[in-house]
């Protein structure tokens, strides 16, 4: 097993893709905040190898349930309830500068996760928490489609009022939020898709019209909210805010065994799973299925990661060992855009752009 992990580590260390780094100043005028990020992607890859195919793909598989009236309803609710977020989207639209990219269309993207749960088509991600002494190492793989979405991934340093709040690596930033983050000296954060019963369009539109925030705004709130300054406060917040779709939040703090998997649904209260090394719970793995159910036969990512963690040697109980697990098929798979290894105790945030791999690439 030791040789296998080292082989995976050193034979793939040169295969990472470049992730551009930028600062995002949340004190800047809202329309200006994300413009440099959009322009960076366009300069590096062009619209037709980044935003264009991503929009086309999700128009077909995620937004096909919406009609023009639905887009109008969402846009009106966003402008009414979240004027600052709306201005940020207007700035993004200005840089994209394409007639088909309207405010109504981008308002739909603001609620992408909630809308995509209507079709419940496909989404994969993997989170690993490993308790090591007085710290928790957090590994995260982001899996999505289409492949050109890799060109949207950015590593962002978030600041406000002259203070750096944390770091983000994501491709959802262009809708003004994110689902992978480090809040300095407090927590690491990951959201994963949760397969659950399909939502109705009516229930999603009702959620939006109530003035509730999109899923990707939640971690942003945690970063900027100074009262959410401990692991337990963040966990309590994530366990109790109203959600519009099924999801998992994977969270690690700065202390011993501070790691949880929070399972949420629009109408459900589910038990939070916690690290507890005193009773043998030294690691947690969360993919996209409830942890009390077996893995689907065609998607054994959780089982594969748990088997590796069960056998891991003491000298790999560290960031390198977690990385090796995240980079092993099928945990790293055809849809993996990125891997990030996080450690809130030491504010480590190691981002790695990933190419697709198959079973045969990992032999």
Phi, psi and omega in degrees: 000318179302313181297322179298314181295317179294323178299312180299318182298308190276337179277349180244001187296337181260010185258007182283153175261156184289133172245112179298148179245136180216157170264140173242116181261108181283000172269348179290161174306136188308318183293342182267345195297321187251003185297316180297323179297314179298314182295325178301313179297315180297320180293322183283319192235343185079156182298321187284355176237023180211264184298319186305301180293331176294313178297316182298318182297312184281340168299324183280320191251345183240315186264005181294345180279349184263142169250179185297324178297323178296315178301319180296317179300314180296316181297317179297319179294320181295314179298321182290314190265335184223068183298326179292316176300320180298318178295323177300316179296322178299322177295319177297318180298321179300318181287320178298319170052053178228137186298332181280345180266086183264171175297321179300318180295315181290333174297324174299318178296328179303328179248036184306310186296317180296317180293319182294338176288351174289319178270330178053046194282302183192136171194137180225140170202157180225133174238140179231131171243127180235120178276122181227103181061239183260019182221165176234127177263133187240114175257140182220127169251130173258119180243134179200191179207157358279179185299330180295346175298338176301331182282355175265351185291129177229149172258114189245137174256115188265128177225159177206136180053038177080001182248132175281124186264328184170192182230154182223143165230126190192165168244355178275000184306331187290355171253014171089012181212190183196164183230013174218122187202158169240122168265115187309131174065016181229291187209160162252148191225138177214136171247135175239145172301138174243119175290124181210185178299145180296143175274157172270152177300323181298319181292323179292316179296324177297316178302314182295316182291339176289348179088024179270148186285157174290157183306320185284354176275345188292312179293328176298318177299320179297319180297319188268344184276109185290341179282341177271072192243012173222161178303311184294325177295319178295316179300314180299319178299313183289334178284342192238344180290154183284127182252153180258355180202167179288142182197166169238139168247125178251122191227137174229144181251200186259359184243176181302131176059020176276083179206134182218156165242119182254121179258126184230153172211159184303330183233022188232146168241115187241152183290135177281135178267131186234145167296143176199088187293338180294335177248016172094003178269087185262350178210155174226142175232131176229126174253246184233016182229149182303135189289346177273001177248153177290156173300145167299148182299328183269006180212075186268034184299316181296314179300316180298315180293318180296322179296320178293319180294324180296331185256002187295139180281156183301324183284359174244019174275067185201188181299324180296318179295319178295318177302315182300322177293316181296337184261011180259133177294138007265009176299312166268124189218194185299333185260004186287121178271323187202158169236139174227134176250122188238149177210103185293330182298322183247011180054039176272137182212088188260112186254137184224115174289137187238143169269164176292143170228159175241178179305321185288333178292337188260006181278000000 
